[in-house]
């Protein structure tokens, strides 16, 4: 979990100029060299499986897209999608058992 927090803080820092340009605009050139006032936005980017797990704050042996664990990979039915609310509920349940500032114990519960 600590790595995921650090990753998200770094991503937030790196993308700050893009977020600012998306809100207030930025002058950019088109392929013909003409200056245009643009509002760029990042819609998505490609990641590999370990990075996907890190970004979605799930374990290495868990799907970052569905709620399936590695024991359930290959099941003949579709598992429910992983949603932010499900993750937040899981975090709240762990926080009832362990102080989130005690990172070693928190990671053991997660």
ABEGO torsion letter per residue (X at the ends): XAAAAAAAAAAAAAAAAAAAAAAAEBBBBBAAGBBBBBBBBBABBBBBAAAAAAAAGBBAABBAABABBAAABGBABBBBBBBAAAAAAAAAAAAAABBAABAAAAAAAX
